[in-house]
Amino acid sequence: MRIINLDPIYKDMLITKLINIVMKNGKKSIAEKAVYEVCRLIKEKKNKSPLQVIKDAVENIKPSMELKKRKIGGSEHKVPFEINTKRQQSIAIKWIVQNANKNSEKSLALKLYTELMNAYNKKGSSYNMKVELHQLVEKNRANLHYRW
């Protein structure tokens, strides 16, 4: 198993994961600058702990179930499965970064800040992705007996 170094400022695994997922083409310093700029913006505008705001935002986006395809008798069924907490967290961070990149703000830090604030307030496209996934899980609840 790889040993992941914690980020130098907050010494938290969540910030490290966020930096690693924001990183493109191995340019970690650019990703670090963007994430720390987001933390600075949160501290200035919200007067709250940036770490706590980011944790709450990720907590609001984490899906509890996901759909996997199972082939049974020649037909494919979508079967709901529970997700472990590490995967929930990584999916939430990926959704936040993915939707931040779709945003039309100028800098990466502003895009991330906007998406994190939307997630914190239970709004925005990342939160909608979670709601849609949970609706699909409800629709496919009849296929629960195909799990093994």
C-alpha positions as CSV (number, residue, x, y, z in Angstrom):
1,M,0.0,0.0,0.0
2,R,1.3,3.5,-0.9
3,I,2.0,6.0,1.8
4,I,0.4,9.3,1.1
5,N,2.0,12.4,2.6
6,L,-0.4,14.7,4.4
7,D,-0.6,18.3,3.1
8,P,1.9,20.7,4.8
9,I,-0.5,23.3,6.1
10,Y,-3.6,21.5,7.4
11,K,-2.1,18.0,7.9
12,D,-5.4,16.4,6.8
13,M,-6.0,13.5,4.5
14,L,-9.1,15.1,2.9
15,I,-7.2,18.1,1.8
16,T,-4.5,15.8,0.4
17,K,-7.1,13.9,-1.6
18,L,-8.7,17.1,-2.9
19,I,-5.2,18.3,-4.1
20,N,-4.5,15.0,-5.8
21,I,-7.8,14.9,-7.6
22,V,-7.5,18.6,-8.7
23,M,-4.0,17.9,-10.0
24,K,-3.7,17.6,-13.8
25,N,-0.6,16.3,-15.7
26,G,1.3,15.9,-12.5
27,K,1.4,19.6,-11.7
28,K,0.8,19.3,-8.0
29,S,2.1,22.8,-7.1
30,I,-0.7,24.4,-9.2
31,A,-3.3,22.2,-7.6
32,E,-2.0,23.1,-4.1
33,K,-2.1,26.8,-4.8
34,A,-5.7,26.5,-6.0
35,V,-6.8,24.5,-3.0
36,Y,-5.1,26.7,-0.5
37,E,-6.6,29.8,-2.3
38,V,-10.0,28.2,-1.8
39,C,-9.2,27.7,1.9
40,R,-8.2,31.3,2.2
41,L,-11.4,32.5,0.4
42,I,-13.5,30.3,2.8
43,K,-11.7,31.8,5.8
44,E,-12.2,35.4,4.5
45,K,-15.8,35.2,3.3
46,K,-17.4,32.7,5.7
47,N,-15.3,33.3,8.9
48,K,-15.3,29.5,9.5
49,S,-12.7,26.8,9.5
50,P,-11.9,25.9,5.9
51,L,-11.3,22.3,6.9
52,Q,-14.7,22.0,8.5
53,V,-16.5,23.7,5.6
54,I,-14.8,21.3,3.1
55,K,-15.6,18.3,5.3
56,D,-19.2,19.3,5.5
57,A,-19.4,19.9,1.7
58,V,-18.0,16.5,1.0
59,E,-20.3,14.9,3.6
60,N,-23.3,16.5,1.9
61,I,-22.3,15.1,-1.5
62,K,-21.3,11.5,-0.5
63,P,-23.6,8.9,-2.0
64,S,-24.5,6.0,0.2
65,M,-25.5,3.6,-2.6
66,E,-24.4,3.0,-6.2
67,L,-25.6,0.9,-9.2
68,K,-23.5,-1.9,-10.7
69,K,-24.5,-3.8,-13.8
70,R,-25.0,-7.6,-13.4
71,K,-25.6,-9.9,-16.4
72,I,-28.2,-12.5,-15.5
73,G,-29.7,-14.9,-18.0
74,G,-28.7,-12.8,-21.0
75,S,-30.1,-9.6,-19.8
76,E,-28.3,-6.8,-17.9
77,H,-29.7,-5.5,-14.6
78,K,-28.6,-2.5,-12.6
79,V,-28.3,-3.6,-9.0
80,P,-27.9,-1.2,-6.0
81,F,-24.9,-1.8,-3.7
82,E,-23.8,0.0,-0.6
83,I,-20.5,1.9,-0.9
84,N,-17.8,1.9,1.8
85,T,-16.8,5.2,3.3
86,K,-13.5,5.7,1.4
87,R,-15.2,5.2,-1.9
88,Q,-18.0,7.5,-0.9
89,Q,-15.5,10.2,-0.1
90,S,-13.5,9.8,-3.3
91,I,-16.7,9.8,-5.5
92,A,-17.8,13.0,-3.7
93,I,-14.5,14.8,-4.3
94,K,-14.4,13.7,-7.9
95,W,-17.9,15.0,-8.5
96,I,-17.0,18.4,-6.9
97,V,-13.9,18.8,-9.0
98,Q,-15.6,17.5,-12.2
99,N,-18.5,20.0,-11.8
100,A,-16.1,22.8,-10.8
101,N,-14.2,22.3,-14.1
102,K,-17.5,22.7,-16.0
103,N,-18.1,26.1,-14.3
104,S,-17.5,29.3,-16.2
105,E,-15.4,31.2,-13.5
106,K,-12.0,32.5,-14.5
107,S,-9.6,30.8,-12.1
108,L,-9.6,27.2,-10.8
109,A,-9.7,28.4,-7.2
110,L,-12.9,30.4,-7.8
111,K,-14.5,27.4,-9.6
112,L,-13.6,25.1,-6.7
113,Y,-14.8,27.7,-4.2
114,T,-18.2,28.1,-5.9
115,E,-18.7,24.4,-6.2
116,L,-17.7,23.7,-2.6
117,M,-20.0,26.4,-1.3
118,N,-22.9,25.0,-3.4
119,A,-22.1,21.5,-1.9
120,Y,-21.9,23.0,1.6
121,N,-25.4,24.6,1.1
122,K,-26.8,21.4,-0.5
123,K,-27.3,23.0,-3.9
124,G,-25.6,22.9,-7.2
125,S,-24.7,20.2,-9.8
126,S,-22.8,18.0,-7.4
127,Y,-25.7,17.7,-5.0
128,N,-28.0,17.1,-8.0
129,M,-25.8,14.2,-9.1
130,K,-26.2,12.6,-5.6
131,V,-30.0,13.1,-5.7
132,E,-30.2,11.6,-9.2
133,L,-28.1,8.6,-8.2
134,H,-30.3,7.9,-5.2
135,Q,-33.4,8.2,-7.3
136,L,-32.0,5.6,-9.7
137,V,-31.2,3.4,-6.8
138,E,-34.8,3.7,-5.6
139,K,-36.1,2.8,-9.1
140,N,-33.8,-0.3,-9.3
141,R,-34.6,-1.5,-5.8
142,A,-36.5,-4.4,-7.3
143,N,-33.2,-5.8,-8.5
144,L,-31.8,-6.2,-5.0
145,H,-32.2,-10.0,-5.1
146,Y,-29.5,-10.2,-7.9
147,R,-26.7,-9.2,-5.5
148,W,-24.2,-11.8,-4.5
